[in-house]
């Protein structure tokens, strides 16, 4: 008996119409695809990647030692543990508060997870369909893509490159990368990344106060992404909860991914204030706890041990040293583009340099840099319509690769 060819087989299940609305591929796999094609066509080229933003340097020993001990402990009756609390081990939650939210939040308001990107998707599940959404433009693509998957979008507008029911808060050099809130509509949810990925812009205390007051006035909830807060040099808040009123309108999410090189280890946290309420007065934290309890079995025990290692005195110092390494990379990259006369933003409070290329299509610039320099960057348009004309250059790389990349750029674009 012959089986039907796979190409002829289909089920009676309709495809999720919301996922069908997604535009092309997710940004970073598309970049990897183009890099691989370039490498295949130029097998002898040493391609350097300063694009996706994946960390490259080893995790410091005080942190990995904690994970090794936890892993070896699983081989003993005394050290073994199975399912843990879905919200994370209490000692880690307490350490996070002591390190980042002392005197501001309580441990039972902190939920440990497998990373902010995963929590962004779970936020969508908690809020459900039918919510209006605002995002910075440009911003991290996951905010828009998860909103599309949940159906908060309307149709895609080919004319302006936006989804009709998502409000894109334009963040450009002309407005110092902070949206004109006086012109912004009321939305249910506001995604706000500070320091911003990709522009590297960092909102001031006054701007964050304006944002919180805007949300309070409109009854909105801000999802505040603090994934790069540890890179901040300027005298600005490291947490949104330093701003008066934030507990009544904000959720903060953060991660060890860029803090400690945990992009593959996967460990983050989200802070939900007890006093944050839905329109009917029901506490948001109760629903978030239910989502985490239903959809998540808790972060890896070994990863959580690594998180505890990060928050010891020795581990935190080592983690800051790792961040300092990437910040020096960023200075090298920024100084190179400035010396060549480019329009340059970011590069101080975040590990990204945002470079203008005279309004040229950013995918064209990406292709040109890849072809002429064997260097991977990230096209600005992948972060939203306002990113057109820019590329993002990541500081996550080995020092020798960063220095070589800068030499190649100067050879092609130096004046």
Buried (B, 14 or more C-beta within 10 A) or exposed (E): EEEEEEEEEEEEEEEEEBEEBBBEEEBBEBBBEBBEEBBEEEEEEEBBBBBBBBBBBEBBEBBBBBBBEBBEBEEEEEEEEEEBBBBBBBEBBBBBBEEBBEEBBEBBBBBBBBBBBBBBBBBBBBBEEEBBBBBBBBBBBBBBBBBBBBBBBEEBEEEEBBBEBBBBBBBBEEEEBBBEBEEBEBBBBBBBBBBBBBBBBBBBEEBBBBBBBBBBEBEBBBBBBBBBBBBBEEEBBBBBBBBEEBBBBBBBBBBBBBBBBBBEBBBBBBBBBBEBBEEEEEBBBEBBBEBBEEEBEBBBBBBBBBBBBBBBEEBBEBBBEBBEBBBEBBBBBBBBBBEBEBBBBBBBBBBBBBBBBEEBBBBEBBBBBBEEBBBBBBBBBBBBBBBBBBBBBBBBBEBEBBBBBBEBBBEEBEE
